[in-house]
């Protein structure tokens, strides 16, 4: 798959900014993109265009980027549509809902062409995950995937499937994960940080304090940026932390390092 195969919808209220994004997409070889100035206009066009990726600003005239991505996810036809944010917003509290909604990238405004290139490459990895042929390294792994976001779990599952990992059990919070851990063996736990009932930090603490589970690698995939909270997770014994959004290639490399 090439960048020229991607179908992209751009949602940007500024015609000038929309033109800049379009020019950069063309420079990357993207041949199919449509620009819309509002969220409703873009949503109305989705059934006709069926894009691979929606690129949106955070603040639109009729809704926010958060509301737009949630509206897209409500329709099962668009569950696999990737979402990219381009925004000058730097407040982590404003950006966290976008991270939790499952996005392929968050780019600053203005952005560097290399950042757009990296985001488009990540989009292709999600749209068409690379299958590791003749590689049995991951084949027999049993993975526990813990995240309260259906979208995040779906995206992670697609990457894991592309690596040849099929034996995946899902849980929506730490409490459900504990039940699964008590009923069967897992080679790896992949968890979010912020979850209801029992968060990722408490789950890591539970795993490390257990005589039978303490050696299981725990990878945390999170949009959390509070350094004190992340430091606390490291103190609990998490094996590695991967940022949201992540690059599928980097995620795969990290996974291999943990298992090895």
N, C-alpha and C positions, 0 to 999 in steps of 0.2 A: 504494500500500500504506500502511496506517495502523497505528499501534501496536496497535489493537484486533484486527488480523489476525494478530499474532504469537502463536505457541504457545511457552510457556516452561516449563522445568523448573528448579525451585530446589532445590539440594542444600545443606542447612545443618543441622548437628547440633543447634543450639539452636532450640527451638520459638519462643522470644521473638524471636530474630534472623530466623527464617523468617517470622514474622508481620510484622515491620518491613519486610522486603524485599517481602512480598506487598502490604502497604498502599501502599508507594511505587509498586509496579507498577500497582496499581489507580488510583492518583492520576494516573498517566501515560496511563490509558486502556486498559491491557492487560487483556483480558477472559479470556484462557485461560492459566492457569498452575497447576502442581501442585508441591507441596512434598514433599520426601523428606529423611529424616534421615541417610541413608547412601548411599555410592556404589553399592553392590550393588543397593539398592532402586531407585535411579534408572536404573541400567543395565538392570534387568529390565523397567522400564516403557517404555523408549525405543522398542521395536518397536511398541508400542500407541499411543504418543503422537506419535511422529515430530515432535519440537519443532524450532523454528527456532533456539532458543537454550537453552543450559544455563548457569545462574548458580550458581556453586559457591563454597564456602569452600575454603581451602587445606588445612586439617587436618580430616579426617573420621574417624569412629570405626573404619572398616575400610580406609581407603586415604587417599592424599593427593589433592589436586586435580590434581597432575601425573599421577598414575596414572590418575585418572578420565578426563582428557582423552585420554590415550594409548589407554585402553580404548575410548573412543568412536571414535577415529580408525581403530582396527583393523577396524571394520565398514564396508564400503563403502557401506552404506545410510545411514550417518551422517556421511559425509565432508564434507557441506555444512552440518552442524550447527555453529553458532557457539558459542563458549565465552567466558564472562565470569567473572572472578575477583573476589570481594569478600573482602578479608582485611585484618587489622591488621598483617600481616607487612611489615616494611620492609627486611629484609636482601635486598640485590640478588642475592646468590648463591642464595637460596631462591626468588626470583621469576624468575630468568633462565630456568629450564627451562620455566616457564609461557609466558614471552614467546616462546621458541623453538618451542613447540608450536603457536603460531598462535592467539592470542586476540583478541577484538574489543575488550576493555577490561580494565583492572585498576583496581578501585575500592577506596579505603581503607574501613576500618570504624571509625567510622561514615562514611557517604558523604553528599555533598550531592545533593539532588534534581536539580540542574542537571547533575551528572556522570552520573547514571543516565539522564537524558533524552538526553544526548549519546551515551552508549553504545548506547541503544536505536536512535537515529537511525543510528548507524554499522552496527548489526546489519541494519537494513533496507537500507542501501546494499550490504551484502555479499549479503544474501538475494536482493535484486532490484536489481542494479546499474542505475543510470540510464544509459540509452542516449542519447548525444549525437546527436540527429537533425539532419540537414542541416548537419553540422559535419565538414568534411574535414581539419581541422587536424592530427589525429593519424593519419588513415587510411593514409598511405603509410609510416609509421615502421616500421623494422625494429629490434626490441628484443632485447637479450640479457639474460635473467633468470637470475641466479646465486644459488642458495641451496641448502644441503644439506637443508633441510626441505621435504618434499613438500607439507605443509600450507601453509607460507608461500608456496611457489610457486603453489599452487592459488588461494589468496586473492588474490595479486597479479595472476594471470592473469585472474581474474574482473573485477577492477577495470579492467585494461587493455582487456579485451574490451568492457566497458561504454563505454569511451571511443572505441571503434571501431578499436582496435589489434588486428589479427589475426596479423600477421607477428612471431611471438615464438619465439625459440630458447631452450631451457632448458639450464642446466649446474648440476651439483651442487657444484662447488667452483671455485677460481680456476684450477687446472690445466686443467680441461675448458673453462673460459671462454677461456683463452689459445688453445687449439686452435681454437675457434670463431672467435675474432677474427682468427686467421691465415688462415682459409679463406674469410672473407666480410666484407662491410661492414655495420656497424651504426650506427644513428642515436643510440642510447642504450644505456647499460649500467646495469642495476639490480642491485645486489649486496648480499648480507649481509656482516657483518663477520667473525664467528667461523665458520670452515669448515675442514674437514680438508684436508691436503696443501698448499693455498695459500689464505690467508685474504684478506679483502677489502682490507686495507691493501696487501698485496703485489700484488694485482690492480690497484689504483689506481696503484701505482708503475710497474707494467709498462706500463699504458696511457699514462701521462704521459711515460715515457721513450722511447716509440716515435715515430719521425718520422711514421709514417702514421696513428697512432691518437690522438695527443696531444690533438686537438681534440674528441674524442667526450665528451659530457657523461656523468658517472658519478654516479648517485644511490645512496647507501648507505642501506638500510633495515635498522635494527639495534636490538636491545635493549640494546646496550652502553652503560653509564653511567659507565665510568671516564674521567674528564676528560683524563687524560694520554694514554690510548690514542686518544681521539677527536681530541685536538689533533694527535697524530701523523698521523692520517688526513687532517686538513685540510692539514697541511704537505706531504703527498704530492700534494695537488691534487684531492681529491674535490670535485665540483661542489656537492653538498648532502647533508645527512644528515637522514633521516626516522626518527623514533622508532617502535619496536614496543611496543605496538600503535599503529596510526595510524587517523586518521579518513579514510575514503575521499575525502570532499570536499576535505580539506586536501591529501591526496596528489595528487589530480587538478590542483589549483591549482598545486602545486609543480612538477608535471610540465610543465604548460603554460609556466610561467616559465622552466624550464630549456631547453625546446625553442626558445622565442622568443629 
